[in-house]
């Protein structure tokens, strides 16, 4: 009986940890965050001057059974001179937990000068959570007698300032603190979200007529958790090929690669090599992105595009 209780507590801990980890990925820990920036900051929506669709597939902790798997589909674009709209769907699966996040974005942009834009954004939606406790195969225990299904609403906000060479971003996507898991059966176990703040900035340096250097930094701050930061640098050649490196402090080192196959379509691949103690138990992470521009640039759209947008207009 004592052994069974220990096993039960371990499984509860795994469920709670994966719940927290998965929601953290909805506030994306993607290495290619620059391809899906509207997930992080709704103020980015519509900044391309046309509609852009992005699909992202990420397999984390490769080689580890039950490791995080994430699929994302997003669409955003301008609907007026100063207004942008967006929609995103994110599906996360970790161990017995599956979660689908559905959010809509709204942005309003102001031209602060001839070569600079300040945008404000709002994000609203929610997450559908399913924990397959029955799939664990534990019998005669009320704590695992039924699955967990719930919906958690949330909303976020952001500010995004950019020129053709520089950008600065501040945002959060989970203003509401929602309880992730709660179940009564002589034992109450729960896990709640804390607000996640994102601060990001980058610049584009012209090395020559054909080459550009693009350093950037992304920081994530959560109450009572260590600061997470990605420091990246890439080289863009002739607006067609990009390659670089990224370091997530104390976690991973990544190789970045992107290529534009047509005027309106590009693909990207990233491999994350884990450098923490978890490297003994997994083979890193693989991430693929597919980015497609839809239609043509609106006639009244701004001529200014964010620095990491390099598809042909």
C-alpha positions in Angstrom: 0.0 0.0 0.0 2.8 2.4 0.8 4.5 1.6 -2.5 1.2 2.3 -4.3 0.8 5.6 -2.6 4.3 6.6 -3.6 3.6 5.7 -7.3 0.3 7.7 -7.1 2.1 10.8 -5.8 4.7 10.6 -8.5 2.1 10.3 -11.2 0.2 13.3 -9.8 3.4 15.3 -9.8 4.0 14.4 -13.5 0.5 15.5 -14.4 0.9 18.8 -12.6 4.3 19.5 -14.0 3.3 18.7 -17.6 0.2 20.9 -17.2 2.4 23.8 -16.2 5.0 23.0 -18.9 2.5 22.7 -21.6 0.8 26.0 -20.8 4.3 27.5 -20.8 4.6 26.4 -24.4 1.4 28.1 -25.4 3.3 31.3 -24.4 5.7 30.0 -26.9 9.1 28.7 -26.0 9.6 28.2 -29.7 13.1 28.9 -30.9 11.6 30.3 -34.1 9.4 32.8 -32.2 10.1 35.4 -34.9 8.0 33.4 -37.4 5.0 33.4 -35.0 5.4 36.6 -33.2 1.7 37.3 -33.0 1.4 34.4 -30.5 3.6 36.4 -28.2 2.4 39.9 -28.9 -1.0 40.6 -30.5 0.2 44.1 -31.5 2.3 42.4 -34.2 -0.9 41.3 -36.1 -1.2 43.0 -39.5 2.3 44.4 -39.6 3.2 42.7 -42.8 0.7 44.7 -44.9 -0.9 41.5 -46.1 -2.3 38.3 -44.6 0.3 35.8 -43.5 -0.3 32.1 -42.6 2.2 30.2 -40.5 2.3 26.6 -39.5 4.8 25.4 -36.9 5.6 21.9 -35.7 7.9 21.3 -32.7 9.0 18.0 -31.1 10.7 18.6 -27.8 12.8 16.2 -25.8 13.2 13.9 -28.9 13.6 10.3 -28.0 11.7 10.6 -24.7 8.4 8.8 -24.7 5.6 11.3 -23.9 7.8 14.3 -24.6 6.1 17.6 -25.6 4.6 17.8 -29.1 3.3 21.1 -30.3 1.5 22.1 -33.5 0.6 25.7 -34.3 -1.4 27.4 -37.0 -1.8 31.2 -37.2 -3.2 33.8 -39.5 -3.0 37.6 -39.3 -3.2 40.6 -41.5 -4.5 44.2 -41.9 -8.2 44.9 -42.3 -7.9 48.7 -42.5 -5.2 51.4 -42.6 -4.4 51.1 -38.9 -6.2 47.9 -37.8 -4.9 44.3 -37.8 -6.6 41.0 -36.9 -5.3 37.6 -36.2 -6.3 34.0 -35.2 -4.1 31.3 -33.7 -4.7 27.6 -32.8 -2.1 25.8 -30.7 -2.2 22.1 -29.8 0.0 20.8 -27.1 0.4 17.1 -26.0 2.6 16.0 -23.1 2.3 12.6 -21.6 -1.4 12.2 -20.7 -2.2 15.9 -21.1 -3.6 17.4 -24.3 -4.5 21.1 -24.6 -5.8 23.2 -27.4 -5.5 27.0 -27.3 -7.7 29.2 -29.5 -7.1 33.0 -29.5 -8.1 36.0 -31.6 -5.9 39.2 -31.9 -6.7 42.8 -32.5 -4.1 45.5 -33.1 -4.1 49.3 -33.8 -1.0 51.0 -35.3 0.1 54.6 -35.2 2.8 56.0 -37.4 4.9 58.0 -35.0 7.2 59.3 -37.8 7.9 58.6 -41.5 9.9 55.5 -40.6 8.5 54.3 -37.3 5.3 52.6 -36.1 3.9 52.0 -32.6 1.2 49.3 -32.4 -1.0 48.3 -29.5 -2.7 44.9 -29.3 -5.3 42.8 -27.4 -5.6 39.0 -27.4 -8.7 37.1 -26.2 -9.6 33.4 -26.2 -9.1 30.3 -24.1 -7.7 26.8 -23.6 -9.4 23.5 -23.7 -7.7 21.1 -21.3 -7.9 17.3 -21.3 -6.0 15.0 -18.9 -6.4 11.4 -19.8 -6.1 9.9 -16.2 -8.0 6.8 -17.3 -5.2 6.2 -19.8 -2.8 5.6 -16.9 -4.5 2.3 -16.2 -4.7 2.8 -12.4 -7.7 1.0 -11.0 -9.6 1.3 -7.7 -8.5 4.8 -7.0 -11.0 7.7 -7.0 -8.3 10.2 -7.9 -7.8 8.5 -11.3 -11.4 7.4 -11.8 -12.3 10.0 -14.5 -10.6 12.3 -17.0 -10.2 16.0 -16.5 -11.9 18.3 -19.1 -12.2 22.0 -18.6 -12.0 25.4 -20.4 -9.9 28.2 -19.2 -10.6 31.7 -20.7 -7.8 34.3 -20.9 -6.7 37.4 -22.6 -3.5 39.4 -23.1 -2.1 42.7 -24.3 1.1 44.0 -25.9 3.0 47.0 -27.4 5.2 46.7 -30.4 7.5 49.5 -31.7 9.4 49.1 -34.9 11.3 50.6 -37.8 12.8 48.8 -40.8 16.0 48.2 -38.7 14.9 48.0 -35.1 12.1 46.6 -33.0 11.1 46.5 -29.3 8.3 44.5 -27.9 6.5 44.1 -24.5 3.6 41.8 -23.9 1.8 39.2 -21.8 -0.7 36.6 -23.1 -2.2 35.4 -19.8 -3.5 38.2 -17.7 -6.0 35.9 -15.9 -4.6 33.6 -13.3 -6.5 30.3 -13.9 -6.4 27.1 -11.9 -5.0 24.3 -14.1 -6.1 21.2 -12.1 -8.2 20.6 -9.1 -9.7 17.3 -7.9 -11.2 16.3 -4.5 -10.8 12.8 -3.3 -9.4 13.1 0.2 -6.6 14.9 -1.5 -6.6 18.3 -3.3 -4.0 18.9 -5.9 -3.8 22.0 -8.1 -1.5 24.1 -10.3 -2.2 27.7 -11.3 -0.7 30.0 -14.0 1.3 33.0 -13.2 1.5 35.9 -15.7 4.2 35.6 -18.2 5.9 38.8 -19.5 7.8 38.9 -22.7 10.4 41.5 -23.6 12.1 41.4 -26.9 14.3 43.6 -29.1 16.5 43.3 -32.2 18.3 45.2 -34.9 19.4 44.7 -38.5 23.0 45.7 -39.5 23.8 46.0 -43.2 27.2 44.2 -43.7 27.1 44.6 -47.4 24.7 45.0 -50.3 23.7 41.3 -50.0 24.4 40.4 -46.4 22.7 41.5 -43.1 23.5 40.7 -39.5 20.4 40.3 -37.3 21.0 40.0 -33.5 18.0 39.8 -31.2 17.1 38.9 -27.6 13.9 37.4 -26.1 13.3 37.4 -22.3 10.5 35.7 -20.4 9.7 36.7 -16.8 7.4 34.7 -14.5 6.8 35.4 -10.9 8.8 33.1 -8.6 10.6 31.6 -11.6 14.1 32.1 -13.0 14.3 34.6 -15.9 14.5 32.8 -19.3 16.3 34.4 -22.2 17.1 33.6 -25.8 20.1 35.4 -27.3 20.2 35.0 -31.1 22.2 36.1 -34.1 21.7 35.3 -37.8 23.0 36.2 -41.2 20.5 37.0 -44.0 21.8 36.6 -47.6 20.1 38.4 -50.5 16.7 38.2 -48.8 16.6 34.5 -49.6 18.7 32.5 -47.1 19.1 32.9 -43.4 21.2 30.9 -41.0 22.3 31.6 -37.4 22.6 30.4 -33.8 20.6 30.9 -30.6 21.4 30.3 -27.0 18.7 29.8 -24.4 20.6 30.5 -21.2 21.3 27.4 -19.2 19.0 25.3 -21.4 20.0 24.9 -25.0 22.1 25.9 -28.0 20.2 26.0 -31.4 21.1 26.1 -35.1 18.7 28.2 -37.2 18.0 27.9 -40.9 15.5 29.5 -43.2 15.1 29.7 -47.0 12.6 31.5 -49.2 11.5 29.1 -52.0 9.2 31.6 -53.8 8.3 35.3 -53.5 5.6 34.4 -50.9 6.7 31.1 -49.3 9.6 30.2 -47.0 10.4 27.4 -44.7 12.5 27.2 -41.5 14.2 24.5 -39.4 15.8 24.6 -36.0 17.6 22.0 -33.9 17.9 22.6 -30.2 20.7 20.8 -28.4 20.0 20.5 -24.7 22.9 21.5 -22.4 21.1 21.1 -19.0 21.0 17.8 -17.0 18.1 16.8 -19.2 20.6 16.1 -22.1 21.1 12.7 -20.6 17.5 11.7 -21.2 16.6 13.2 -24.7 18.0 14.1 -28.1 17.1 17.7 -28.2 14.3 19.4 -30.1 13.3 19.7 -33.8 11.2 22.6 -35.1 9.8 23.3 -38.6 8.0 26.4 -39.8 6.1 27.1 -43.0 5.3 30.7 -43.8 3.0 31.7 -46.6 1.9 35.2 -47.7 -1.6 35.4 -49.0 -2.7 37.9 -51.6 -1.1 41.2 -52.2 0.0 44.1 -50.0 -2.9 46.4 -49.3 -2.7 49.8 -51.1 -3.1 51.7 -47.9 -0.7 49.6 -45.9 2.4 51.1 -44.3 5.7 50.8 -46.3 7.4 49.9 -43.0 7.8 46.2 -42.1 9.2 44.6 -39.0 13.0 43.8 -39.2 12.5 40.0 -39.2 10.0 40.1 -42.0 12.0 39.4 -45.2 9.5 37.9 -47.7 9.1 39.7 -50.9 6.0 42.0 -50.9 
